[in-house]
Amino acid sequence: MISSNTPNQQPGLFGLKHSNRDFTQKDAWGKNCFNNSFPASLCSYLYSRTIDNIYIKLNSNLEVEHSSINTAYFYGINPDSDNLFYAFETQFTPYQQYLIGALPRADLVTQQRDTGSCLQAIEVKLTALPDHSTCDLLDESLYGCEIVVRPDTIVYLACSIAEYFAQDINLLKSLIIGNFEEIEDWTEPSDVITHLSSMFDSLRLIMLSMVAVQKPSVMQPIWKTVGKSPRLADNCLDVFVWSNLAFIRLILDSSKLDSKPNKTVTIGRHIRAVIWLFKMIYDFSQHYQFDYRKIVSIAYNTKNDKAFSVNGRFTNFYMRSEVLRMPRIQKTEIKEIILGGGQNLLSPERRFDAIICNSSGLFD
């Protein structure tokens, strides 16, 4: 492949020819921008090298399996196309019809330039490998990444379910088993806990009915370091893509983390995420819309700055592979992705702990 960097080239990212960000300007390289624009570029770069993304999906038994998905299918358009527009932090307007109130923004929406139509809503989770829970393990195949899930991710997963059942709402109703009309107050834990098993059973039935039509939903690029050091591994970059159903399974499985040793159930962040997701789908089955802001305001005495997080020991089960052990893109290739001196426009966080770790003479 011919090098993408050329003399006198302006700052930019590989493949991002048309977007709502001007990469010649410093403000397009801030942390909140770089964390989803670099992954979009990395996906395009993989395609240019005829490398498919790793696709995490479910089989007919709702078991996790890996396959491959090329970026053209993922984006809904060839990444080389001059008709591709990258709309970052933008609403995926086809989902607006399922919501009461304004739709939250997706990390990335691929669009057609000629029509402005939306192609794919993508949640982006750029993750470090290994994380704090796996960095001291001797076997690198056991390394894992922490995943932090936003409430907006739950909304988009619910919308992907609503989209499938929009033309057959009665089918959705038939898959929801339980007497949820008995719940007088969804904000009261004691009213909800007795119905949790029915929520899980209903979600599993819904997922079983959708296995053949599951769709890519979450992009998770990984960047690997040498253990817990700040040094990039020689093979350091790759991309995993989660289907909507695989990511819902991650949410359902994570609820086990809220269980107490005596088996009592409390509504922590993980179970709350399940309740949020189910309530959105249930309300859609009843009213053809759901009020996500009202639903995610149900806190159960837990802060709702994020939905939940899971550490690398947990996510390794879903991601374990040769690619996780040895990502396919080498650090020497980063110069093919960040172009025209764009690295000089980055403004990384000045973390005191990182400065101490990188100041080798402090403790001599």
N, C-alpha and C positions, 0 to 999 in steps of 0.2 A: 504494500500500500504506500502511495506517495505521501510524504509528510504534508500535513495540513498547514504548518507554519511557513509563512513566506516573508521575505524582507519587507519592512514597512507596513506589515499587516496591522490592522486595528485590533484592539482587544476583543475577544469573542470566545464562544464555546462551539466545539465541533457540532455541525449539523443544525444549529439553531439559527437558520437564516432569517426566519420571520417570527417575531414574538412581540409581546407587549412589554418587553424590557430592552433597554438600550445598553448593550454590554460594552459600549465605549465609555460609559459613564460609571463613576465609582459607586454610586448608590445602587447599581444593579449587581454589585458584588458583595453586599452585606450578608451577614450570616443567614437571615431569614430568606433571602433570595437564593444564595448559593446552594442552600440545602435542598432545593428542588430543581434549580436550573442545571446544576452539574449532573445530577442523576439522569435528567432528560437527555443531556448530551452524551452521557456514558452509554445509555441505551441505543442511541443513534450510532455511536462508535462501534458497539458490538455488532450491529447490523452491517456496518461497512466492512467488517472483518468476517462476515458470514458466520457469526457466533450467535446462537439462540440464547435467550434468557432461560433460566431454570424456572419451570412452572410448577408451583405447589398447588395441587388440586385434590379432590376427593374421588374415590372410586364408588362403585355401586353399593359398597358396604359402609360408606362414609369413612373409609380409611384414607389416610394421607398417602399420596404417591407423587413421585416426581416425573415430569415429562419436560418437553421444551416448548417454548413459544417465541416466535420471532417478533422483532420489534414492529414490523409492518402490520402484523395481525393485532398486536397489542395496541398500537396507536390508531388502528383503523385506517391507515394510509401509509404508503411507503415513506420512510424517513427521508429519502432522497427527493421526494416530490417538492416542486416549487409551490404546490398548492397547500402545503402543510403549514399551519399557524399554531405556535405554542402559546396558549393563553394561561399564564400562571396566576394563581390565586383568583380564580374566576368561577362563577356559577355554571354548573352543567344544566342549562335551562330546560332540557327535556324532563328533568325530575321535578320542576317547580309545581307541576299539576298535582303532585301527590302530597304537597305540604300546605299547611295553613301558615301564613307568614312568609318571610323572605327565606329563600334557600341559602344555606351556608356555602362558602366558596370551597372548591376543590383545590388541591395543591397544583394540579395541572389538568387542563382540558385541551385535548387536541381538536383542532377545527379545520374546516376547509376554507381556504382564503376566498375562493370565488363566490361561495354562497354564505359564508359565516356560520354554517351549520356545525353543531357539536358532534364529535365522533366518539370520544372516550373520556370518561371522568377517571382520574388517577390520583389516588392518595399516595404520597411519597414518604418513605421512612428511611432516611439515610442512617445506617447503623454501623457502629464500630465493632470490630472483631479482634480479639476476644473482649468480653465485657468484664466488669469487676468480679462476677461470680465464677468465671471460667479461666481467667488469665493465669492462674497458678497451676492449672492442670498440665501434666506432662504430655498427655496425648492430645495433639492438636485437633484430632477428629472430634473431640468433645467440646471444643470451643463453641461459644454461642454469642448471640447478640441480644442486647436488651431492646425490647420494642415498647414504645410508649404510644398508647392509643388515645386519640382525641375524641371528644363527643361527636364532632363532625364526621368522623370515620363511621361511627355507628349509624348516623343519619344516612350516609350514602349507601351503606350496606342494606339498610331497610328499604331505601328507594329502589335498589336493584331487585329486591324481592317484589316490591309493589309493581314494578315495571312488568315482571313476568306474569303476575296474576291479574293485571288490570283488565284483561279481556275475559277473565273467568273468575270473578270474585267468589262465586259459589264453591269452586274447587278449593280456594283458599279457606273458606269457612269450614269446609268438610275436614280439613287437615288440622284445624284448631280444636283440640279436645280438652274439655274441662268446663267448669262453670264459672267463668271469669266475671260474669255479671254479678256474682255474689260479692265481689270486691267492692266495698263501699268507699274505701279511701285508699288509693294507690300510694299515698305518702306514708301510710301507717304500716310499719314492718309486720306487725302481727296479722294484719289483713292479707298480706301478700305471701308470706312465707309458706302457708299451707297449700298454696297453688303453684309453688315453684316446680314441682315434679311434672305437673301438667304442662307448664311452659316449656320445659326441656323436651318433653315428649312431642309437643306440637312443633317445635322448631326442628326436631329431627325428621319428622314426617314431611315438613315443608322442604327440608334439604334433600331428602330422598326423592321427592317428586321433581327436583330441579337438577339432579346430577348431570343429565345429558345437556343441559343448557347453562351450566355454570359459566361465569365469564371472568376475565381478568379484572382485578379491582385495585390491588395494592402493589406498588413497586417498592421493593426493598433492596437497594444497593448496599453492598457491604464494602468496608475498607478495613484492611487487615494490617495490624502492627506486629512487631516482634514482641510477643508477650504483652506485658503492660507498659512497655516502653513507648515513647513518642515516635519511634522510628518505624516507617512503613516497611512491611515485608516486601521482598522482591516481587512476589506475586500477591498483589494487594487489592484488586478491584474486581467485582463481579455484580451481577444483578439477579435477584430472585423476584418472581412475580407470583403473588397469591391470587387464587380465584376468590370470588366473593364467598363461596361456601367453605373453602379451606380456612379463610380468616374467621368466619363465623364459628367453625369448629374450634379454632384457637380460643375464641371468647368463651365458648361453652366449657372447654376443658379447663380454662384458667379459673373457673368458679370453684374448683376443688381447693384452690389456695386459700379460700375463705373459711374452710372447714376447721373447726377446733378439734383438739385431740380427743375430746369426749364426744365427738360427732355432732355436736350441736351446730345448727346453722345460724350464721349471722350474715347480715347484708353488708358485706364489705364492697370495695370498688368492683371486684370481678363479678360478683352476683348482681350487683346493681347494673352493670353493663348488659347482662343478660336480660334483666327486667326492662331496661330501656329499649333494647332491640325488640323484645317481644311486644311491649306495649305499642310501639310504633306500628308493627305489623298487624297487631290485633285491632288497633283503631282504624287502620286502613281497611281492614276487612269489614268493619262496621259502617264506616262513614266515607270511604274512598279517599280519605285524606287523614293526616295526623299532624298534631301541633307539636313539633319536636322541641321547641323552646320550653313549653310547659312540661314535657316529659323529662328532659334532661335537667330541669330544675328540681326534680325529686332527688333529694340528696341523701336521705337515710343517715343523717348525721355524719356524712363524709364530704370533704371538700370536692367540688366538681370542676376544679381547674383542669383536670384530665379525666378520662374515663377510667383507665387503669394502666398498669405496666406489668411486663413479665420479663424475667432475667434470662440470661443466656443458657443457664442449665435447663430452663423450661423450653426455650425455643429450639434447642439443639435437636430435639426429637423430630421436629417438623422439617428442619433444614439440613440435617446431617447428610453429607454427600462428599464426593471427592472435590467438588467445586468449593464447598465450604472449607475444606481442609487446605486446598490450594487454588485460590481464585485464578482465573484465566488471563486477566489483564495485569501486566507488569508495571511497576512504578516508572520505568523508563518510557512508558507510553503516555503518561499524564501530559507530557508536552504536546502530544497529538490531540488532546481533548481541550486543554486550556490554551488558547491561541493568542498570539499578538501581544504577549506580556500581560495578559489578564491577571496573572498571579500577583502582579504588583499593585493591583487595585483591591485585593482582598484585605479585610480588616478583622483578623481573628481576635477572639476574646483574649484579654490579658488575664490569665488565671494565675494566681499566686502559686498554687501547688505545681502547675506546669513549669513556671519559672524556676522554682526550687529544684525540681527534677532535672532541668536542663542546665543548671549552674553547677557544673561538676566540681569546682574548686571551693564551694562554700564550706565543706566539712573536712577539708584537708588539714 
